[in-house]
Amino acid sequence: MPKYYEDKEEDRQACGGVREDLRQCLLESPCVLQENKSPKQCLREGHCRSLQMTFFACKRSMLDTRARFRGRKGY
């Protein structure tokens, strides 16, 4: 689930909110905490899949010229 922080500084990068949520999801997953694997390995195994797909869609929409009219995917 997305996490919004009021006192957190705003990330000016594109897809910054999705990136931060994906990072937090991976770091808090049982794969990293209990099995002591790297977040990269856990991402390859399929943990936090929905956020990964949202992040991919957001990055892909940056290259899409129609995004100028429709806006970026994600949040």
N, C-alpha and C positions, 0 to 999 in steps of 0.2 A: 504494500500500500504506500502511496506517496506520503511523504512527511513534509509538513510546512513549518518553518520556524520563523517567528516574528523578529527575533533579535539576531538572526543569522544574516550575514552580509550577502547581497545578491550576486549570483554568479552571472557574469556578463557573457560567458561563452554560450554558443548555441547548444541547446539540449542540456544545459547545465543541471537543471532539476532532475531530469531522468538519470543523468550520469551519477549524480550524488546518491539517488535512491538505489540505483543498481549497486553501487559501491557498498552502501550500508547493508543491503540485503545479502550480499556475498560475505561480508565480514561477520554478520550475525548468523549465518547459516550453520547448521550442525556439521556440515562437511568441513568447514574451516575450524570451528571451535572444538569439535570432538575428534575428528579424524586427522587434524593437523595438516591438511592439504593446503596448497596455495589457492588463492581465489581464482587464478587462471585455470587450474585443474578443475575446480568445482564448476566453473562456467562451462567448460567443455563437457562435463558430465550431465549438464542440463539443469542445474540449480538456478533459480530466479529467472526462469525462461520467459515469463510474461514481460518483465522489465527489460530483458535483453531484446525482445522483439520490438518493444516500444522505442528503445534507444536506437535500434536499427532503422525503424521507420522514420524517426526524427532526423537522423543523419542522412537518410536517403532523400527526404523531402527538401533538404538543403540544396541538392543538386537538381531537383525537379523545377523547371521553369514555371510550371503552373502554380507552384507554392507562393509565388508573388501575389496571386489572387486569392488562393484558398487559405493561406497561412500554414505555418509549420505544424507537423503532426506532433503529438506528445503534449508536453506542458512546459 
